Amino acid sequence: MTYTAIVMYPNKADIKFDESYYIKTHMPHVESTWKSYGLISWRITKFPTAFDGSPSQFLIMATLEWESQESLQAALQDPGSAGVFDDIPNFTNVKPVTLAGSQL
């Protein structure tokens, strides 16, 4: 069974988020760094509003599918992962919220 990691960027009043850089540069870097560890796929979702039309609590969410929890943990231990996290200020000024888990 696959393991899912979620990375969400809070939709704060002063948020800066370069979607083009994120999609064209950051996520390909994520893929090239972690694919050998078992990253199966990734997708990005943008949330401009909540169901009721009010501003969403989160602006962007990345969903990363992994072969297993162990594959995610191994990827995070790789020294190359520092480059993934060090790249965050190049596209946003907010700290992401992360979650991980298995499907029921």
Secondary structure, 3 states (H helix, E strand, C coil): CCEEEEEEEECCCCCCECHHHHHHHHHHHHHHHHHHHCEEEEEEEECCECCCCCECCEEEEEEEEECCHHHHHHHHHCCCHHHHHHCHHHCECCCCEEEEEECC
